[in-house]
Amino acid sequence: MTDLVIRQATADDAEAMFALIQAHLSEGHLLPREINELGRHAERFLVAYLPASEGSTTGAPELVACAELAPLSARVAEVRSLVVSRDVRGVGLATRMVNEIRSEAKSRGYETLCAFTHDARFFVRQNFSIVPHTWLPEKIATDCLSCPLFRKCEQHAMMLPLIEMPRYAAVA
C-alpha cells in the first residue's frame, strides 16, 4: 500500500466512484448515489488510487476507496460514502481516509464531524461517539426529513468534536 495515492477527487473521478459505490451496495452499508450528483460534488470527495498493475487491461490506476466530506451547516460536516474495495480491506485504508477527512474538516473550520452507519464499531475505533439523532438537527433537516425511513432509521448517529472543549477548574 506504499504506492497508494490519496487525493481530492475531480469530476473525472465520478464514474469510478459511482462504480465503486454500486459494487458495494449489496453489503447494505451504503446509500445509493447518482453519477450526476457525484460529478457535481466531486470536490467534496477524497479518492484513493493504486497504480495500474501489470495485469491491468486498461493500464489505468485503480480507484480503491472514496469518502465524502459533506457540509450540513457552517459548524457540522458528515463523512458519507466511505467505501473501500474488498481487495484492499484490512490494511487501515478506511482509517487513513477518515483521518484525511477529519483533517480537512478541521482546516475548513467545522466544529463537529458526524457519520451515520449501521455498524458503529469502525467509527467508535476512530473516536466517534454514538449519540441520539436529535443531537444532529442539521442532518435531520438536510436528509432525514425526506427519507422514507425517517423515525424508523436503523442507523447509528455518530459524532466527533473537532474543537477542544474548555476545561474548568473544580471549585473547592
N, C-alpha and C positions, 0 to 999 in steps of 0.2 A: 504493500500500500504506500510505499515511499514515493512513487511517481504519480500519485493521485493529485489532481488539481481541483481545488475548491475555489469557486469564483462567483461573482454576481451573474445572474442569468441575463440573457438578452432575448428579444423576440425570436431570434433564430433558434433558441433552445426550446420553444414552446412545443413543437412536435415531439421531441424526445421526452420532455417532461410529461406530456399527455400519455405517451406510450408507456412510460414507467408507472404512472398512476393507474392507468387502465389495467396493466398487467397484475397489479396488486389489490384491486378492488375486491376480489373474491375472498381475501383474508378477513374482510369485514372491519378493518380499522380505518379506512379512508372514505371520504365522501367523494362522489364523482365530481369531476371538473370538466368544463368545456374548453376546447382548444383555443377558442377566441378569447376567453377570459384569461387563460394562461399567457397568451401573447400580449394582451393589454396590460397585465400586471407583472410581466416578466421581471422588471427591475426590483420587485419585492422578493424574488427567489434567490437562493443560493443553489448552485448545482455542483456536483462532484463528478468528474470525468476521469476515467482510466485511459491511458494512451492506447492507440489501436494495437491489438495483439497480432502476432504473425499469422494466425489463422483467421483473422477478420476478413469477411467477404467485402466489406465496404471500405476498409482501410481508414476508417474514421474512428476518433476516440469514442468510447462507450460511456453514456450517462449512467451512473450507478446510484445516484442519490439526488434528492432535491428537498428543499424546505422553504416555506414562505414566511416572511415576517409581515403579517397583515395588520395595518393600523386599525384600531377600533375607536380610538379617541386620541386626543393630544397626550394623554397620560398612559394609555394601555394599548399594547400590541399583542398579537396572538401568533403562536407557532402553528402553522397549518401545512397540510400536505407534506408532512415529514415521511419520506419513504426511502428505504434503502433496498437495493436489489438483493434478492435471495442469495445470489452468488457471492456477495461480499459482506454478509451479515456476520456478526460475532467478532469483528476486529476493531470496534469502537468508532465506526464512521458516524453512526447516529449521534453519539455523544459529541463528536467533533462538529457536526452540523449544528446542533443545539448551542454549543459554546460559541460558534461564529454568529449565530442568530442573536444570542444574548449580548455579545459584544456590540453588534450592530444596533440593537435596540437601545443599549446604554448610550452609544455615541449619538443617537438621534434624539436623546432626551426623554425616552419613555421611562416611567416610574415603575411599571408593572409589566411583566410578561406572563401571558396565560396560555393554556392549551386545554383542549377538550379531547378526551380519549376514553376508549372502552377498557383499556388496561393501564392502570396508573403506575405500575411498577417502574417502568423506564423513567418517567418524569419524576417520580419520588427519588430515584437514584441521582437525578440531576438537581436535587434540592427544591423541587416544586412541592407545594403542599396541596392536599385535597381540600377544597373549600366549597361552601354552598354556591350554587349557580347564582344566587341573588347577590353575591359579592362582586359579580362582574356584570353590572347593568348595561355596560357598553356592548357586551356580547349579546345579551338578551335583545337589546334594541336593534342591533345590526343584523343578527342572523336568526335568533331563536324564535322571535315572534312569527316569522313566516315559515318556520319549519313544521312539517306535518307531525313531528314527534314532540312538539312543544308540550311541556308538562308531563311527558311520558319518556323523556330522554333517559337513555341508559348510559350516557357518557359521564365521566368524572370531570368536574371543573378543577383545573389545576392552576395554581398561581405562584409566581416567583417575584418577590420585590426586587427591584433593581437599584434602589437607593438605600443608603444607610439610614436606619431609624435612630433617632437620638436616644441616648441612654440617660436616664435620670438617676441622680444620686438618691439613695434612700434617706428619708428624713427620720432622725432618731427621736 
